[in-house]
Amino acid sequence: MVREHNNRIMTFLCLSLLLVVLIVTALVLWGGSAVRPVNPPLAKSLANTEQLQFERLEHNRGDQRDLVVLAFSGGGTRAAAFSYGVLEALRRIEALTSTGHRIRLLDEVDVITGISGGSFTALAYGLYGDKLFDEDKYEKAFLKRDVQGELLKRAMNPLYWRALASTGWNRSELAAQLYDEILFHGATFADLKREGKPAIAVSATELSTGSRVNFTQQNFDVMCTDLDSFRLSRAAAASSAVPVVLSTLTINNYGGTCGYQYPDWLRMFWASAKPPRPAGRILKRLQELSELDDAVKNPYFHLVDGGVSDNLGLRSVLDYIETFEALRAAGKATPLDHVSRILIFVVNSVSSPSSVSNTSENSPGTAAILLKAAGIPIDRYANESVELLRDIDARWASMREIRDSVAFTKSKDPKLGYMVNAPNADIYVIDVSFRALKDKTERDYLNQLPTSFVLPEAAIDRLRAAAASIILDSPDLREALNKSGARIVDPHKTAPFPTPAARE
């Protein structure tokens, strides 16, 4: 009797296991395969060969004497929330201009760059504008959502296994699908081309060459592919595709098939035996782009996190500014000749969590070393871009001082001829980072937040509040406003979040 009973139990267990296998198999087969979205080719490039990367984009909004740029760094939800707090603060802060007009600082923003976590905020604001600040639009739909958990559940769900096994369709496409459902709702880059909106430029990194791939039409013209039909969700997924954690996102390359030609001003520098020194950066960028324009050699590109090549989103800005200087030195007209002030908000959400590794004689584990080896170049040395901006501003000021001196007007030295065309703009770098936060307790708290796509709701609110506090206290912002004859109106009415004493 006992043996018969045990046999029945074993038979029942085997049948149950078989049933589970059959159900899982049926679910996988029912789920079906997936087809990777293919970005279409351009039959003919319509690029204006005389156009700089951001030409005309700075005319979208605000005072034409100012060029205002927001650069949103990577850092997962931490970066998305911190950069969102910057938008909220600029929306609430009003300034009184020298002519007596009241303006919102947010309405003065011309260009927003975004990397990884910051790309979500940049793209979402470009798409929705002021509607982004509705509580359900971004805060609940994305920031205060366990995006990471939902991605993991989908990856573990048998319904998605067959799709994940499809050619070219992988975890990043799965992520793009989720981002589209919860945030972008089918929107493409064509939806960002509305009058009065800032230009949005988010970036990813091409894995094999390390080249930046900017989601701007100029960059896509080099690859002879259409940007307008490219979904915002896929751009966000590519920009935030952390190596190993997420797979690469694949795009088609048609470079060399649409008649694209590099701009005349660029060829002028390329052909010169001794181009002006500031042209060096844009010539290096040309070398990067040349790796993208051969579809025969590279029919596909595999994109990973934009932070691998530029975690602050400043390299394109540096390229543009130094191109402006090089064109000025060559005596050429530029789209920035009328600009007096360039304001660049560097929204850097890098954190510095404490580590116990230095308290032990034993070496850190392999996984810890790999994470640090990948993160240190991204986080620690990204600030060099900020110092380069300040160096450029100092150089321009020195050039103007020499140009305007009595000694210079009497000099006949042809080597000093480029001083005549010294840029007349001042560069103001507004540091929006945790280190700029005066509240040490709050600064220490934010520095412990991990890089992930889920954070406690309280952490989201504290990141937003910190961004507002830093901007209101920024001496660089006040200097820039004072130089233009403007001032902040009623700053104490702009704080949108609880003070630290009111927190839980």
HELIX and SHEET records of a PDB file:
HELIX    1   1 VAL A    2  GLY A   31  1                                  30    
HELIX    2   2 LEU A   57  HIS A   59  5                                   3    
HELIX    3   3 GLY A   76  ARG A   92  1                                  17    
HELIX    4   4 LEU A  105  GLU A  108  5                                   4    
HELIX    5   5 GLY A  117  TYR A  128  1                                  12    
HELIX    6   6 GLY A  129  PHE A  133  5                                   5    
HELIX    7   7 GLU A  135  LEU A  143  3                                   9    
HELIX    8   8 VAL A  147  MET A  156  1                                  10    
HELIX    9   9 PRO A  158  TYR A  160  5                                   3    
HELIX   10  10 TRP A  161  LEU A  164  1                                   4    
HELIX   11  11 ARG A  171  TYR A  179  1                                   9    
HELIX   12  12 ASP A  180  PHE A  184  3                                   5    
HELIX   13  13 PHE A  189  LEU A  192  5                                   4    
HELIX   14  14 GLN A  217  VAL A  222  1                                   6    
HELIX   15  15 LEU A  232  SER A  239  1                                   8    
HELIX   16  16 ASP A  264  ALA A  271  1                                   8    
HELIX   17  17 ARG A  277  ALA A  279  5                                   3    
HELIX   18  18 GLY A  280  SER A  290  1                                  11    
HELIX   19  19 GLY A  306  VAL A  308  5                                   3    
HELIX   20  20 ARG A  315  ALA A  329  1                                  15    
HELIX   21  21 SER A  357  THR A  359  5                                   3    
HELIX   22  22 THR A  366  ASP A  379  1                                  14    
HELIX   23  23 ASN A  383  ARG A  403  1                                  21    
HELIX   24  24 VAL A  406  LYS A  410  1                                   5    
HELIX   25  25 PRO A  414  ASN A  421  5                                   8    
HELIX   26  26 PHE A  434  ALA A  436  5                                   3    
HELIX   27  27 LYS A  440  ASN A  447  1                                   8    
HELIX   28  28 GLU A  457  ASP A  473  1                                  17    
HELIX   29  29 PRO A  475  LYS A  483  1                                   9    
HELIX   30  30 PRO A  491  LYS A  493  5                                   3    
HELIX   31  31 PRO A  500  ALA A  502  5                                   3    
SHEET    1   A 6 ARG A 212  ASN A 214  0                                        
SHEET    2   A 6 ALA A 199  GLU A 206 -1                                        
SHEET    3   A 6 VAL A 111  ILE A 115  1                                        
SHEET    4   A 6 ASP A  66  PHE A  72  1                                        
SHEET    5   A 6 ARG A 341  ASN A 348  1                                        
SHEET    6   A 6 ASP A 426  SER A 433  1                                        
SHEET    1   B 3 ARG A 102  ARG A 104  0                                        
SHEET    2   B 3 GLU A  94  LEU A  96 -1                                        
SHEET    3   B 3 ARG A 487  VAL A 489 -1                                        
SHEET    1   C 4 ARG A 212  ASN A 214  0                                        
SHEET    2   C 4 ALA A 199  GLU A 206 -1                                        
SHEET    3   C 4 TYR A 300  VAL A 304 -1                                        
SHEET    4   C 4 LEU A 249  ASN A 252 -1                                        
END                                                                             
